[in-house]
Amino acid sequence: MHCAARRDTPFRPGAARRTGKAAAVMLLRLLTATLLAMLLSAPPTRAAEPELTSFEVVHNDDGVYLSYAINLDLSRSVDDALSKAVPLFFVAEAEVYRHRFYWRDQRVGYAVRRWRIVYQPLTSTYRVTFDGGLSQNYASRDEAFAAISRAARWKIAEGPQIDPGSHQYVEFSYRLDTSQLPRPMQIGIGGQADWSMSVRRTQQIN
């Protein structure tokens, strides 16, 4: 009597990796949905608009320099997100324009700075990542926000770009960039005023 040959299912590493990846994606989605539900369960409270406490534009032969300081007041929802280790992203942009009567104003200078700030529960510190990938830890939230809400002699245009015989001005903006948040959070907070944090200023160059 012959026994049927045993046929073992071959091990397939690729299938195992796909299964593990699918499980990780499902877990990430579940965690994101849970976090979003927690953030949206609290009643929205709008924080005070960011306030420019100082703003100075200096022009010399070398270029145009901008110095500023901003007072940031987080709403309850944004503060809760930060305390739950959700990374927040802030952007500062400065554009230099030359006024033209015959056509739209010409942009002659542009500069941008970006920051990522996240709370680290294991060390109770705040990690700030600057443009270029440089990161630094801060012991308190006040210290972390002080690092991302001010600048001294930030060069926003080169000297040759400025025409002494023309009228130039600077358009400055600083905002919380919600487009960098996880996609489910972007959908959940869409249109909520407590996540709208921005400040703008336009100033002539002397």
C-alpha positions as CSV (number, residue, x, y, z in Angstrom):
1,M,0.0,0.0,0.0
2,H,1.5,3.3,-1.1
3,C,1.2,6.4,1.1
4,A,0.4,9.6,-0.6
5,A,3.4,11.8,-1.0
6,R,3.4,14.7,1.5
7,R,3.4,18.1,-0.1
8,D,4.5,20.9,2.2
9,T,3.6,24.5,1.3
10,P,6.8,26.3,0.3
11,F,7.8,29.3,2.4
12,R,7.4,32.5,0.6
13,P,9.4,35.4,2.1
14,G,7.8,37.9,-0.3
15,A,4.3,36.9,0.9
16,A,5.3,37.2,4.6
17,R,6.7,40.7,4.0
18,R,3.5,41.8,2.2
19,T,1.4,40.4,5.1
20,G,3.6,42.2,7.7
21,K,3.5,45.5,5.7
22,A,-0.3,45.3,5.4
23,A,-0.6,44.7,9.1
24,A,1.6,47.7,9.9
25,V,-0.5,49.9,7.6
26,M,-3.7,48.8,9.2
27,L,-2.2,49.5,12.7
28,L,-1.0,53.0,11.6
29,R,-4.5,53.8,10.3
30,L,-6.1,52.6,13.5
31,L,-3.8,54.7,15.6
32,T,-4.3,57.7,13.4
33,A,-8.1,57.3,13.6
34,T,-8.0,56.9,17.4
35,L,-5.9,60.0,17.8
36,L,-8.1,62.0,15.5
37,A,-11.2,60.9,17.5
38,M,-9.5,62.0,20.7
39,L,-8.5,65.4,19.3
40,L,-11.9,66.1,17.8
41,S,-13.8,65.0,20.9
42,A,-12.7,68.2,22.7
43,P,-14.8,71.3,21.9
44,P,-12.8,73.6,19.6
45,T,-11.4,76.8,21.1
46,R,-9.8,79.3,18.9
47,A,-6.5,80.7,20.1
48,A,-5.5,84.3,19.8
49,E,-4.0,85.1,16.4
50,P,-0.2,85.0,16.3
51,E,1.1,88.4,17.1
52,L,4.2,90.1,15.6
53,T,5.9,91.7,18.6
54,S,8.8,93.0,16.5
55,F,9.4,93.4,12.7
56,E,12.3,95.2,11.1
57,V,13.5,95.3,7.5
58,V,17.0,96.5,6.8
59,H,18.4,97.2,3.3
60,N,22.1,97.8,2.6
61,D,24.5,97.1,-0.3
62,D,24.8,93.4,0.7
63,G,21.0,92.7,0.5
64,V,17.8,92.9,2.4
65,Y,17.6,91.5,6.0
66,L,14.5,90.7,8.1
67,S,14.3,90.4,11.8
68,Y,11.1,89.5,13.6
69,A,9.6,87.9,16.7
70,I,6.2,86.3,17.0
71,N,4.0,85.5,20.0
72,L,2.3,82.1,19.5
73,D,-0.7,81.1,21.5
74,L,-1.9,77.5,20.7
75,S,-5.5,76.6,20.7
76,R,-6.6,73.6,22.9
77,S,-6.8,71.3,19.9
78,V,-3.4,72.1,18.6
79,D,-1.9,71.9,22.1
80,D,-3.5,68.5,22.7
81,A,-2.1,67.3,19.4
82,L,1.4,68.4,20.4
83,S,1.1,66.8,23.8
84,K,0.2,63.5,22.2
85,A,3.4,63.6,20.1
86,V,1.8,64.7,16.9
87,P,4.5,66.6,14.9
88,L,3.6,70.2,14.1
89,F,5.0,72.1,11.1
90,F,5.5,75.9,10.8
91,V,6.6,77.9,7.8
92,A,7.9,81.5,7.4
93,E,8.0,83.0,4.0
94,A,9.4,86.4,2.8
95,E,8.9,87.8,-0.7
96,V,10.5,90.9,-2.0
97,Y,8.6,92.7,-4.8
98,R,9.4,95.6,-7.1
99,H,6.5,97.9,-7.9
100,R,5.6,98.3,-11.6
101,F,2.9,100.6,-12.9
102,Y,2.6,98.8,-16.3
103,W,2.3,95.2,-15.1
104,R,2.0,93.1,-12.0
105,D,4.7,93.7,-9.4
106,Q,7.9,91.7,-10.0
107,R,9.2,89.4,-7.4
108,V,12.9,89.9,-7.0
109,G,13.6,87.9,-3.8
110,Y,12.2,84.9,-2.0
111,A,13.2,83.1,1.2
112,V,11.5,80.4,3.2
113,R,12.2,78.6,6.6
114,R,10.5,75.5,7.9
115,W,10.4,73.9,11.3
116,R,9.1,70.6,12.7
117,I,8.4,70.4,16.4
118,V,7.4,67.2,18.2
119,Y,7.0,66.3,21.9
120,Q,9.0,63.2,23.0
121,P,7.2,61.6,26.0
122,L,10.1,59.3,26.9
123,T,12.4,62.2,27.7
124,S,9.8,64.9,28.3
125,T,11.6,67.1,25.8
126,Y,10.7,68.9,22.5
127,R,12.6,68.2,19.4
128,V,12.8,70.9,16.7
129,T,14.1,70.0,13.2
130,F,15.3,72.9,11.2
131,D,15.8,73.3,7.4
132,G,18.7,71.1,6.3
133,G,17.9,68.4,8.8
134,L,19.6,69.9,11.8
135,S,17.7,69.0,15.0
136,Q,17.9,70.1,18.6
137,N,16.1,69.1,21.8
138,Y,14.6,71.6,24.3
139,A,13.7,71.0,27.9
140,S,10.5,73.1,27.7
141,R,7.9,74.1,25.2
142,D,8.6,77.8,25.6
143,E,12.3,77.2,24.7
144,A,11.3,75.2,21.6
145,F,8.8,77.8,20.4
146,A,11.2,80.6,21.0
147,A,13.6,78.8,18.6
148,I,11.0,78.7,15.8
149,S,9.2,82.0,16.2
150,R,11.9,84.6,15.7
151,A,14.8,85.5,13.4
152,A,17.6,88.0,13.5
153,R,19.1,89.3,10.2
154,W,17.5,86.7,8.0
155,K,18.7,87.5,4.5
156,I,15.8,87.5,2.1
157,A,17.2,89.2,-1.0
158,E,20.6,89.9,-2.5
159,G,22.0,93.4,-3.0
160,P,22.0,93.4,-6.8
161,Q,18.3,92.4,-6.8
162,I,17.3,95.7,-5.3
163,D,17.0,98.7,-7.6
164,P,17.6,102.0,-5.6
165,G,15.5,103.9,-8.1
166,S,12.4,101.7,-7.7
167,H,9.8,101.1,-5.0
168,Q,10.2,97.7,-3.3
169,Y,8.4,96.1,-0.5
170,V,8.4,92.9,1.6
171,E,5.5,90.5,2.0
172,F,6.0,88.2,5.1
173,S,3.9,85.3,6.3
174,Y,4.2,82.8,9.2
175,R,1.8,79.9,9.6
176,L,1.0,76.5,11.0
177,D,1.3,74.2,8.0
178,T,-1.6,71.7,8.3
179,S,-0.8,70.2,4.9
180,Q,2.0,68.3,6.6
181,L,-0.2,66.5,9.0
182,P,-1.4,62.9,8.4
183,R,-4.0,62.8,5.7
184,P,-6.9,61.6,8.0
185,M,-6.2,64.5,10.4
186,Q,-6.2,67.0,7.5
187,I,-9.7,65.8,6.6
188,G,-10.9,65.8,10.2
189,I,-9.7,69.3,11.0
190,G,-10.7,70.9,7.7
191,G,-12.4,74.2,8.2
192,Q,-11.8,74.3,11.9
193,A,-10.8,77.8,13.0
194,D,-8.8,76.6,16.0
195,W,-6.2,75.1,13.5
196,S,-5.9,78.3,11.6
197,M,-2.7,80.0,12.8
198,S,-1.1,82.6,10.6
199,V,0.2,86.2,10.6
200,R,1.1,88.5,7.7
201,R,2.9,91.8,7.2
202,T,3.7,94.0,4.3
203,Q,6.3,96.7,4.6
204,Q,8.1,99.1,2.3
205,I,11.9,98.9,1.9
206,N,13.5,102.2,2.7
